[in-house]
Amino acid sequence: MATEQQRKQSANSNPKYKEFESLLNEDFKERKVKEGEIIKAVVTEITPKFIIADAKLKMEAMIPIEEFKNDDELKNLKVGSTVDVYLERIESFKGEIVISREKAKRMVAWKKMEKVFETQEEVTGYITGKVKGGYVCTVDGLPTFMPSSQIDVRPLKKIDHLMNVPIKVIATRIDRKRGNLCTSRRAVLEKSKNAEISEALKNLNEGDIVEDARVKATTQWGIFLDINGIDALLHVSDLSYGRVKQPSDMVSIGQKLKVKITKIDKTTNRVSASIKALTEDPYENLSKKFKIGEIYEGTCTKLVDYGVFVKLEENVEGLIHVSELSWQNRNVQPSKVLSPSQKIKVKIINIDKEAKRISLSYKETLDNPWNKVNDSLGKKVKVKIKNITDKALFCELDSGLVGMLHYKEISFDEKQDNLNNFKKNDIIEVKIIELKDEKIRFSKRALDKDPLDWFKDNNKKVGDIITTRVHEVMKTGVKVSIDNEKKLIVSIKKGDLAKTSADARPEVFSPGNALDAKLTELDIEKRKIKLSVKAAQIDEEKSLVAKFGAGATKSGATLKGIFEKALGRKKDNKKKEK
């Protein structure tokens, strides 16, 4: 069976075919017909499956009838009708002409949408389906994407009333290469609304007073008004010179208000209104009514984390900062000091006329307990334990001020376990030892005599030999008592118990044993004491050597011989005495 290539080669060898091809090419040149363009075609025959059309090319072409089914023109289509078609191929591999009505319509639609995108012209579209993130909007047979946010100026739960009905849209994004085309109904609605607002704003000016501004909605930050079809914002700060808790507490939906237009932004069509602009500014003559440093009566209106707002007169409020609420606590919770609607006396500490702010103090109207504490510095006082932590007791004075008693200040032994001897609400005696930056430090041990004073009382210094008694035997050494009351206990490490390791074993000692130890370190301020039996023995040895064995040592005598010689002299002296 001959191939296509073989058939072409056979045809090319035919002189008649060459002549026909030459004439046909010449005809194409005159027509200037190119693939990828839209051309005119005349319907020559209508069949159940195809529309046969003559595009004045080498032969007639067939168009699938499905390309007309979605178009009303099929109803009016008849033999002799002229239609626009897209020329895909002048000659396919079968030698046929390939044209498309659907692609012609799509190309026309793309060109139209490109122009519409440039001019932002409104076109008619139909929402034909729903997809992820939005809807399919068909414009002139061309499917476009409409995001859910672009279907209306406000979110819609249902869009059944918009399905398959003509709507006006604007092209918002177009990318022909990728086939991306986005449309928006919302832009059309906003454009129309803005035009209406712009027309209405021609009759509205800044400074105008509107008698019937209708309340549309309320929020925490203000009220939305309808002024002759124009949306306006009445900010919470423009409701009153006084503090407003909630705008919804002052107005209701549908209520008509008298307002003054304070600002009109014609570029954004935003209108601002004010109620307080209709009244006199109470802060203008504030300095005549209120003086800094004077005390006035007011009513607590609002408690917040950072302080308390106090109403001094109608539309005039001041703030008591948390630091000005209490002498005892600079960061006290306002609710623990004051309550809403409570009448109190306050002192004005600052007036900022421009910012319309008044700073108040509540504690300045009360007695300052710090004055009394200053007088008690270094004195014994009774305090109540308010709180216990892992390192300190927090105690309250009669004045309400709270100070700290660190565990090291409970007793001279500085044991953290001493905190376990106390419980909340206990009344104890302490001494105020420090006042700094409004912080109080207590000491309980300062009421007792310092055991380390024993060294001063007995004129003991580093290098002295002290006779001690074993108080406790441990694996790491022993604890010895220096004074008779056993209030001054010092640890001696294992390595300092004796000169030789054999004698330095703690187990050879018992409580009550007398030990002569050398005072090697004494720092009363840092409470550091170090004793050494070993050092005492070395000093004693040196003393004996110096007294009895200087000459013997030079001749090679041992320390044992020196001790024996010394003992022998003592025996001879005793015999002579007898």
VENBEL-V629908 format. One record per pair of residues at least 4 apart in sequence whose C-alpha atoms are under 6 Angstrom apart, sorted by the first residue. I is the first residue (numbers start at 1). GAP is how many residues later the second one is. D is the distance in whole Angstrom. If there is no record, write none. Layout:
# VENBEL-V629908
I	GAP	D
I	GAP	D
This chain:
# VENBEL-V629908
2	4	6
28	4	6
35	52	5
35	53	6
35	54	6
36	51	6
36	52	6
37	49	6
37	50	6
38	47	5
38	48	5
39	45	6
39	46	6
40	43	6
40	44	5
41	12	6
41	13	5
41	14	4
41	41	6
41	42	5
42	11	5
42	12	5
42	38	6
42	39	6
42	40	5
43	9	6
43	10	4
43	36	5
43	37	5
43	38	5
44	8	6
44	9	5
44	35	5
45	7	5
45	34	6
46	5	5
49	16	5
50	12	6
50	13	5
50	14	5
50	15	5
51	11	6
51	12	5
51	14	6
52	9	6
52	10	5
53	7	6
53	8	5
54	6	5
61	36	6
67	35	5
68	6	6
73	4	6
85	15	5
85	16	5
85	19	5
86	13	5
86	14	5
86	17	6
86	18	5
87	12	5
88	10	5
88	11	6
89	8	6
89	9	5
90	7	5
91	4	5
91	5	5
91	6	5
92	4	5
109	31	6
113	4	6
116	4	5
116	5	5
117	54	5
122	47	6
122	48	5
123	45	6
123	46	6
124	43	5
124	44	5
125	13	5
125	14	4
125	41	6
125	42	5
126	11	5
126	12	5
126	38	5
126	39	6
126	40	5
127	9	6
127	10	4
127	36	5
127	37	5
128	8	6
128	9	6
128	36	6
129	6	6
129	7	5
130	5	4
130	6	6
131	4	5
133	14	6
134	12	6
134	13	4
134	14	4
135	10	6
135	11	5
136	8	6
136	9	5
137	6	6
137	7	5
138	4	5
138	5	4
138	6	6
144	37	5
144	38	6
145	37	5
146	36	6
146	37	5
146	38	6
150	34	5
150	35	6
150	36	5
151	34	5
151	35	5
152	34	5
153	33	5
169	15	5
169	16	5
170	13	5
170	14	5
171	11	6
171	12	4
172	10	6
172	11	5
173	8	6
173	9	5
174	6	6
174	7	5
175	4	6
175	5	5
187	4	6
190	4	6
194	4	6
197	4	6
206	55	5
206	56	5
206	57	6
207	54	5
207	55	6
208	52	6
208	53	5
209	50	6
209	51	4
210	48	6
210	49	5
211	47	4
212	44	5
212	45	6
213	13	6
213	14	5
213	43	5
213	44	5
214	11	5
214	12	5
214	40	6
214	41	6
214	42	4
215	10	5
215	38	5
215	39	5
215	40	5
216	8	5
216	9	5
216	37	6
217	6	6
217	7	5
218	5	4
218	30	6
221	15	5
222	12	6
222	13	4
222	14	4
223	10	6
223	11	5
224	8	6
224	9	5
225	6	6
225	7	5
226	4	6
226	5	5
232	39	5
232	40	6
233	39	5
234	39	5
234	40	6
238	36	5
238	37	6
238	38	6
239	36	5
239	37	6
240	36	5
241	74	5
242	73	4
242	74	6
259	15	5
259	16	5
260	13	5
260	14	5
261	12	5
262	10	6
262	11	5
263	8	6
263	9	5
264	6	6
264	7	5
265	4	5
265	5	5
292	56	5
292	57	5
292	58	6
293	55	5
293	56	6
294	53	6
294	54	6
295	51	5
295	52	4
296	49	6
296	50	6
297	47	6
297	48	4
298	12	6
298	13	5
298	14	5
298	45	6
298	46	6
299	11	5
299	12	5
299	42	6
299	43	6
299	44	4
300	9	6
300	10	4
300	40	5
300	41	5
300	42	5
301	8	6
301	9	6
301	39	6
301	40	6
302	6	6
302	7	5
303	5	5
306	16	6
307	13	5
307	14	4
307	15	5
308	11	6
308	12	5
309	9	6
309	10	5
310	7	5
310	8	5
311	6	4
312	4	6
312	5	6
318	40	5
318	41	6
319	40	5
319	41	6
320	40	5
320	41	6
322	9	6
323	7	4
324	37	5
324	38	6
324	39	6
325	37	5
325	38	5
326	37	5
328	73	5
334	4	6
335	4	6
346	15	6
346	16	5
347	13	6
347	14	5
348	12	5
349	10	6
349	11	6
350	8	6
350	9	5
351	7	5
352	4	6
352	5	5
369	30	6
377	55	5
378	54	5
378	55	5
379	52	5
380	50	6
380	51	4
381	48	6
381	49	6
382	46	6
382	47	5
383	12	6
383	13	5
383	14	5
383	44	6
383	45	6
384	11	5
384	12	5
384	41	6
384	42	6
384	43	5
385	9	6
385	10	4
385	39	5
385	40	5
385	41	5
386	8	6
386	9	5
386	38	6
386	39	6
387	7	5
388	5	5
391	16	6
392	13	6
392	14	4
392	15	5
393	11	6
393	12	5
394	9	6
394	10	5
395	7	5
395	8	5
396	4	6
396	5	6
396	6	4
397	4	5
403	37	4
403	38	6
404	37	5
404	38	6
405	37	5
405	38	6
407	9	6
408	6	4
409	34	5
409	35	6
409	36	6
410	34	5
410	35	5
411	34	5
430	13	5
430	14	5
431	11	6
431	12	5
432	10	5
433	8	6
433	9	6
434	6	6
434	7	5
435	4	6
435	5	5
451	37	6
454	4	6
455	4	6
455	5	5
462	57	5
462	58	5
462	59	6
463	56	5
463	57	6
464	54	6
464	55	6
465	52	6
465	53	4
466	50	6
466	51	5
467	48	6
467	49	4
468	13	6
468	14	5
468	46	6
468	47	5
469	11	5
469	12	5
469	43	5
469	44	5
469	45	5
470	10	4
470	41	5
470	42	5
470	43	5
471	8	5
471	9	5
471	10	6
471	40	5
472	6	6
472	7	5
472	39	6
473	5	5
474	4	5
476	18	5
477	15	6
477	16	5
477	17	4
477	29	6
478	13	6
478	14	5
479	11	6
479	12	4
480	9	6
480	10	5
481	5	5
481	7	6
481	8	5
482	6	6
483	5	6
496	36	5
496	37	6
496	38	5
497	7	5
497	36	5
497	37	6
498	5	6
498	6	5
498	35	6
498	36	4
499	35	5
517	14	6
517	15	5
517	16	4
517	19	5
518	13	5
518	14	5
518	18	5
519	12	5
520	10	6
520	11	6
521	8	5
521	9	5
522	6	6
522	7	5
523	4	6
523	5	5
544	4	6
545	4	5
546	4	6
549	4	6
549	13	6
552	5	5
553	4	5
561	4	6
